Structures are given as C-alpha cells and as structure tokens.
Amino acid sequence: MPLKILTIEDDQAITTFLNLLLTIYEMQVLVANDGATGIQLARTESPDLILLDLMMPGMDGFEFLRD
C-alpha cells in the first residue's frame, strides 16, 4: 500500500514539483493550497505524512499546527 502524503503549500510551482516527485516514488499525494483545506484533508484522509508550508497567507503553518 503506498504512503499517503498531504502537501499543504500555496505556491503552485512547488505543489506541482512535489506532486511529480512523490508520484515517481509511487506515493499517493493529496494537495491543499491553504491551511483550512489542509486541516479538512488531514482529518478526513489520515495521511501518513504532512509536508507543510509555514508561511502562507490566511492561516500559516504555525496556526495549522495549533488546530
């Protein structure tokens, strides 16, 4: 069973790169472009790993960790 990775990143170029890299290694990639969507995906999908951008507009990575 592949690892399920949640990437929370507001920069589309970085999101695309991470998605490409992780799928090469046959990992299932979930993408959120903001903290609120990331929280929802983390709760519903139970990822094995979360790659989190700390500096995002709105809810930053530190606020995400507090929730």
N, C-alpha and C positions, 0 to 999 in steps of 0.2 A: 504494500500500500504506500503510495507516495506521501511525502511530507506535505502538509498544508501550510503555506506561508501567506501571511497577511502583510501587505505593504501599505503603509499609510504615508503618503507623500503628495504634496501639492504641485510639484514640478513634473509636468507631463513627460519631459525627456528622461528624467531619472526613473519614472514609473515604467516607461517603455523599455529602458535598458534592464532594469531589474526583472521585469516580466520575461524578457528574452533570455537573460542569463539563467534564471531559475528554471524555466521550462526546458532548457537544454539538459539540465540535470534531472529532468522528469519529476519536478515538483509541481504541485497544484498551487497556483498563485491566485490570491484574492487581492483586489485593488480597491483602496479607498483614497479619495483625493482630499479628504478633510477629516478632522478628528471625530465629528459626530457620526459620520458614516462608518468610520473605523470602529467606534465603540459598538455600533449596531452589528457589524460583521463579526467582531470579536466575540460578542455574546451569542450570536446565532450559529456561527460556524466552528467555534472552538479550534482555532488554528494551533499548530504545533509551535510556530514561531511568529513573532510580530517584528517587522522592520519599521521603525517609527522615526519620522522626521520630527525633530524637536522644535524647529522654527517654521510654523505655519500660521497664516492669518486666521483670525477667529479663535479656534481652540488650538493652542500649541501642544506640543508633545508632552510637556510637563502637566498641563491640565488633563490631557488624556490619561496619564498615569494615575492621577488623583481620582478619576472616575472609575 
